[in-house]
Amino acid sequence: MSKTKCFTMFAAILAVLIVVSVYAPLAVGCGRWDRKPPKIHWVMQHPKVPEYEDSVLVLAYITDSKSGVANATLCCILNGEQKFEIGMDRNGSLFFAEIPALPYNSTLAYKVCAFDKAGNKACSGEYIYVVGDFHPPTITFIKQFPAKPNYNETVMVIVNATEPTNASGVKELCLSYSTGVDWTTMVMTQNGTMYTATIPSFPYGTTVQYKVSAVDHAGNIASLDLCSYSVEDQYLPVAVFLMPKNGSFLSKTVNVTFYVYDDNLCEAKLMLDDVLLNLWNQTGTYTYVIDAVALNDGVHELKLRALDKAGNVVESTLSIVVDNTPPEVAILQPLDGSFVSGLVLVEVLSDDANFDHIELTINEAVHTWEAKTQIYVWKTAEYGDGEYRITLVAVDKAGNKAEKQVIVVVDNTAPTINSVKWTPETPTTNRTVTVTAQITEIGSGIRSVSLWFKRLGEEWQKISMALQDGNWTATIRGFEEGSTVIFYVECVDKAGNTARSAENYYVVKAVTAEGFAGIPLYWLALAVLAIFAVLASTAYYLHLNRRKRTPTATTFLASSL
């Protein structure tokens, strides 16, 4: 609020206080019966026409000759809808209240209502005011891009203008520009809190003037002083490499493609390791072919230099790596011509100073890795038996390739053990047993055949079987009488497939002895026993007869005596 407004308000309040001091004694008094309401002598406000930033002071002079004024209230209606009340303070008979600042274009209607101590009410007439806005917007920021424009280059002007919170608000900003004859005006585009407008491009040497004005919704206008700039020529020539890319690895033939441009091009030079290759004097896209085979392996620098007639110079450089040496490559496992089965570990290796990747191909299935060494698990069970070609290709970053191939035979079919026989089928004590087996193998071929055996209750023992007359043969050593011997045949082919026969067994019997002339010993034993029995019976009989004869002789001898 300005100093003038403050002084005016102070003078008004002082005048009101003087009037109140004169008339207040006349209004004092009360009666036992008071049916007359208070008297509102006058109501005034300050300022008369408030702005969005002004609070409004309402003064009312109120008296009551009997019971006295109890209180006064300021009853307000904002924009015809929102009602609110403000209790008024007092100084004797002078009542006052302050209505807070309101936004621009707000309409406030108010009246003063007073009550005496007897409860009688009096209300003033209605007073109305509309909040105004008498200040223009403030332009806080202005910037042009670029600060020094070149020919054929537009200029963007960015402006920020603001108004206080409760003001009418910025309506629009306008940009006017001139090249010395007429003025052209355009409404600026709002983008967030900023406003932008674009001045078109002009030829070199043109002086452009422009100014900005801001208008709020209350019609207040703010304008800035003139701004100006001169169109310059600061464009550098364009000189860019299109191919190859910086850091590219190259071999054999190198196609260097580049683009040069300037409205006033003088010349363009292409150099390799600071050695001039060729010159051009026109804008355009060019391709120059370099024979990389004639270059040493390693890093080389390409340089493109463009000069215009104004003396502006630009250089563009890139590095290339020449590599005419192919990678080293090897398939470590499996070996060429080997037989494989089941899960096969394919171990590959490559080496190169600029290694990129390796490609492993098995039966048209391609696997790619960016590591120099790799172990791939080949599930041969998913493939049929037969011959397969494993191809390893190593590629370096320059595109050089090296290839290695091996051929292997997949054999996932185990041999067939057709029959197992042994003789004798019932061996006797310490008698050896010969085991024979007939085996068929139509794939990789038989690597080994083994005979596994053990006496019941002991550990397994293994012996190799030999091929004899088309049968695989091995001998089991002899065992003691009553031994139970278990055995089976195991065959492994060259691909590692294993076949195993069913387990067989035999029990070692006792040795049977033979008598004379082919008579078995047990018959001889029976005959001996029979003879012994006859002899024993005869001896016993003779013994009995002898005892019977002995008493007679005794009697005879006694009689003789």
FENPESUL-V976514 format. One record per residue. N is the residue number from 1. RES is the residue in one small letter. SS is DSSP state (a for helix, b for strand, c for the rest). Layout:
BEGIN
<<N;RES;SS> <N;RES;SS>>
END
This chain:
BEGIN
<<1;m;c> <2;s;c> <3;k;a> <4;t;a> <5;k;a> <6;c;a> <7;f;a> <8;t;a> <9;m;a> <10;f;a> <11;a;a> <12;a;a> <13;i;a> <14;l;a> <15;a;a> <16;v;a> <17;l;a> <18;i;a> <19;v;a> <20;v;a> <21;s;a> <22;v;a> <23;y;a> <24;a;a> <25;p;a> <26;l;a> <27;a;a> <28;v;c> <29;g;c> <30;c;c> <31;g;c> <32;r;c> <33;w;c> <34;d;c> <35;r;c> <36;k;c> <37;p;c> <38;p;c> <39;k;b> <40;i;b> <41;h;b> <42;w;b> <43;v;b> <44;m;b> <45;q;b> <46;h;b> <47;p;c> <48;k;c> <49;v;c> <50;p;c> <51;e;b> <52;y;c> <53;e;c> <54;d;c> <55;s;c> <56;v;b> <57;l;b> <58;v;b> <59;l;b> <60;a;b> <61;y;b> <62;i;b> <63;t;b> <64;d;c> <65;s;c> <66;k;c> <67;s;c> <68;g;c> <69;v;b> <70;a;b> <71;n;b> <72;a;b> <73;t;b> <74;l;b> <75;c;b> <76;c;b> <77;i;b> <78;l;b> <79;n;c> <80;g;c> <81;e;c> <82;q;b> <83;k;b> <84;f;b> <85;e;b> <86;i;b> <87;g;b> <88;m;c> <89;d;b> <90;r;b> <91;n;b> <92;g;c> <93;s;c> <94;l;b> <95;f;b> <96;f;b> <97;a;b> <98;e;b> <99;i;b> <100;p;c> <101;a;c> <102;l;c> <103;p;c> <104;y;c> <105;n;c> <106;s;c> <107;t;b> <108;l;b> <109;a;b> <110;y;b> <111;k;b> <112;v;b> <113;c;b> <114;a;b> <115;f;b> <116;d;b> <117;k;c> <118;a;c> <119;g;c> <120;n;c> <121;k;b> <122;a;b> <123;c;b> <124;s;c> <125;g;c> <126;e;c> <127;y;b> <128;i;b> <129;y;b> <130;v;b> <131;v;c> <132;g;b> <133;d;c> <134;f;c> <135;h;c> <136;p;c> <137;p;c> <138;t;b> <139;i;b> <140;t;b> <141;f;b> <142;i;b> <143;k;b> <144;q;b> <145;f;b> <146;p;c> <147;a;c> <148;k;c> <149;p;c> <150;n;b> <151;y;c> <152;n;c> <153;e;c> <154;t;c> <155;v;b> <156;m;b> <157;v;b> <158;i;b> <159;v;b> <160;n;b> <161;a;b> <162;t;b> <163;e;c> <164;p;c> <165;t;c> <166;n;c> <167;a;c> <168;s;c> <169;g;c> <170;v;b> <171;k;b> <172;e;b> <173;l;b> <174;c;b> <175;l;b> <176;s;b> <177;y;b> <178;s;b> <179;t;c> <180;g;c> <181;v;c> <182;d;c> <183;w;b> <184;t;b> <185;t;b> <186;m;b> <187;v;b> <188;m;c> <189;t;b> <190;q;b> <191;n;b> <192;g;c> <193;t;c> <194;m;b> <195;y;b> <196;t;b> <197;a;b> <198;t;b> <199;i;b> <200;p;c> <201;s;c> <202;f;c> <203;p;c> <204;y;c> <205;g;c> <206;t;c> <207;t;b> <208;v;b> <209;q;b> <210;y;b> <211;k;b> <212;v;b> <213;s;b> <214;a;b> <215;v;b> <216;d;b> <217;h;c> <218;a;c> <219;g;c> <220;n;c> <221;i;b> <222;a;b> <223;s;b> <224;l;c> <225;d;c> <226;l;c> <227;c;b> <228;s;b> <229;y;b> <230;s;b> <231;v;c> <232;e;b> <233;d;c> <234;q;c> <235;y;c> <236;l;c> <237;p;c> <238;v;b> <239;a;b> <240;v;b> <241;f;b> <242;l;b> <243;m;b> <244;p;c> <245;k;c> <246;n;c> <247;g;c> <248;s;b> <249;f;b> <250;l;b> <251;s;c> <252;k;c> <253;t;b> <254;v;b> <255;n;b> <256;v;b> <257;t;b> <258;f;b> <259;y;b> <260;v;b> <261;y;b> <262;d;c> <263;d;c> <264;n;c> <265;l;b> <266;c;b> <267;e;b> <268;a;b> <269;k;b> <270;l;b> <271;m;b> <272;l;b> <273;d;c> <274;d;c> <275;v;b> <276;l;b> <277;l;b> <278;n;b> <279;l;b> <280;w;b> <281;n;c> <282;q;c> <283;t;c> <284;g;b> <285;t;b> <286;y;b> <287;t;b> <288;y;b> <289;v;b> <290;i;b> <291;d;b> <292;a;a> <293;v;a> <294;a;a> <295;l;c> <296;n;c> <297;d;c> <298;g;b> <299;v;b> <300;h;b> <301;e;b> <302;l;b> <303;k;b> <304;l;b> <305;r;b> <306;a;b> <307;l;b> <308;d;b> <309;k;c> <310;a;c> <311;g;c> <312;n;c> <313;v;b> <314;v;b> <315;e;b> <316;s;b> <317;t;b> <318;l;b> <319;s;b> <320;i;b> <321;v;b> <322;v;b> <323;d;c> <324;n;c> <325;t;c> <326;p;c> <327;p;c> <328;e;b> <329;v;b> <330;a;b> <331;i;b> <332;l;b> <333;q;b> <334;p;c> <335;l;c> <336;d;c> <337;g;c> <338;s;c> <339;f;b> <340;v;b> <341;s;c> <342;g;c> <343;l;b> <344;v;b> <345;l;b> <346;v;b> <347;e;b> <348;v;b> <349;l;b> <350;s;b> <351;d;b> <352;d;c> <353;a;c> <354;n;c> <355;f;b> <356;d;b> <357;h;b> <358;i;b> <359;e;b> <360;l;b> <361;t;b> <362;i;b> <363;n;c> <364;e;c> <365;a;b> <366;v;b> <367;h;b> <368;t;b> <369;w;b> <370;e;c> <371;a;c> <372;k;c> <373;t;b> <374;q;b> <375;i;b> <376;y;b> <377;v;b> <378;w;b> <379;k;b> <380;t;a> <381;a;a> <382;e;a> <383;y;c> <384;g;c> <385;d;c> <386;g;b> <387;e;b> <388;y;b> <389;r;b> <390;i;b> <391;t;b> <392;l;b> <393;v;b> <394;a;b> <395;v;b> <396;d;b> <397;k;c> <398;a;c> <399;g;c> <400;n;c> <401;k;b> <402;a;b> <403;e;b> <404;k;b> <405;q;b> <406;v;b> <407;i;b> <408;v;b> <409;v;b> <410;v;b> <411;d;c> <412;n;c> <413;t;c> <414;a;c> <415;p;c> <416;t;b> <417;i;b> <418;n;b> <419;s;b> <420;v;b> <421;k;b> <422;w;b> <423;t;b> <424;p;c> <425;e;c> <426;t;c> <427;p;c> <428;t;b> <429;t;c> <430;n;c> <431;r;c> <432;t;c> <433;v;b> <434;t;b> <435;v;b> <436;t;b> <437;a;b> <438;q;b> <439;i;b> <440;t;b> <441;e;c> <442;i;c> <443;g;c> <444;s;c> <445;g;c> <446;i;b> <447;r;b> <448;s;b> <449;v;b> <450;s;b> <451;l;b> <452;w;b> <453;f;b> <454;k;b> <455;r;b> <456;l;c> <457;g;c> <458;e;c> <459;e;c> <460;w;c> <461;q;b> <462;k;b> <463;i;b> <464;s;b> <465;m;c> <466;a;b> <467;l;b> <468;q;b> <469;d;c> <470;g;c> <471;n;b> <472;w;b> <473;t;b> <474;a;b> <475;t;b> <476;i;b> <477;r;c> <478;g;c> <479;f;c> <480;e;c> <481;e;c> <482;g;c> <483;s;c> <484;t;b> <485;v;b> <486;i;b> <487;f;b> <488;y;b> <489;v;b> <490;e;b> <491;c;b> <492;v;b> <493;d;b> <494;k;c> <495;a;c> <496;g;c> <497;n;c> <498;t;b> <499;a;b> <500;r;b> <501;s;c> <502;a;c> <503;e;c> <504;n;b> <505;y;b> <506;y;b> <507;v;b> <508;v;c> <509;k;b> <510;a;c> <511;v;c> <512;t;c> <513;a;c> <514;e;b> <515;g;c> <516;f;a> <517;a;a> <518;g;a> <519;i;c> <520;p;b> <521;l;a> <522;y;a> <523;w;a> <524;l;a> <525;a;a> <526;l;a> <527;a;a> <528;v;a> <529;l;a> <530;a;a> <531;i;a> <532;f;a> <533;a;a> <534;v;a> <535;l;a> <536;a;a> <537;s;a> <538;t;a> <539;a;a> <540;y;a> <541;y;a> <542;l;a> <543;h;a> <544;l;a> <545;n;a> <546;r;a> <547;r;a> <548;k;a> <549;r;a> <550;t;a> <551;p;a> <552;t;a> <553;a;a> <554;t;a> <555;t;a> <556;f;a> <557;l;a> <558;a;a> <559;s;a> <560;s;a> <561;l;c>>
END
